[in-house]
Amino acid sequence: GAGVSQSPSNKVTEKGKDVELRCDPISGHTALYWYRQSLGQGLEFLIYFQGNSAPDKSGLPSDRFSAERTGGSVSTLTIQRTQQEDSAVYLCASSLAGTGGMGTGELFFGEGSRLTVL
Amino acid sequence: GEDVEQSLFLSVREGDSSVINCTYTDSSSTYLYWYKQEPGAGLQLLTYIFSNMDMKQDQRLTVLLNKKDKHLSLRIADTQTGDSAIYFCAHDTAGGTSYGKLTFGQGTILTVHP
């Protein structure tokens, strides 16, 4: 498709279960981001992939969270042993980020995956 | 630090101007952005300003940047009910020649009353 695609759009799970959220970025975009949006908390940065560089994982809130990006394209965010405080909308974005004047670094966002942990 | 702060709520009447303010702490940004999020949707880029500019106008939108005070504002002229949304201020954090990751504010919920 033309935009960033995320799945599932909604996920309800029980506390303690593992979940996987998928992001399909825009073709050719080298940078991919995961953010978390909780009610009243704004956008919380989780992880950033840029090309073949080591990802910036500085935003991951605990070791229950991990993400990978296979072949420089699709990314999966995994949350193990989910807790109720993990309930949020998980947003993925991609961009043509790079060095020296390639566009403006604009992020293109997916519509998010809403996670509810019961 | 990389904090970006915005007021949480703004309410205006249709036809008035809206001004949304943002302050940030990182002075190394290359670009500063305003994103808009409509209900149930992802964020979309509304406008941006290069860090060596102090003003940018784009139709009903005016962005003002005060680098000395690290203050960014978005003015929407003739605000319409369709402008009701959450507005996020953001900046990149790498500076120099690369963009790095973007840091976002909490978002300002703009409500436009008829």
Interface residues (C-beta under 8 A of the other chain):
Chain A: V4 A31 Y33 Y35 G40 Q41 G42 L43 F45 Y48 D56 L91 A93 S95 A97 G98 T99 G100 T104 G105 E106 L107 F109 G110 E111 G112
Chain B: L8 T30 Y31 Y33 Y35 G40 A41 G42 L43 Q44 L45 Y48 F88 D92 T97 S98 Y99 G100 K101 L102 T103 F104 G105 Q106 G107
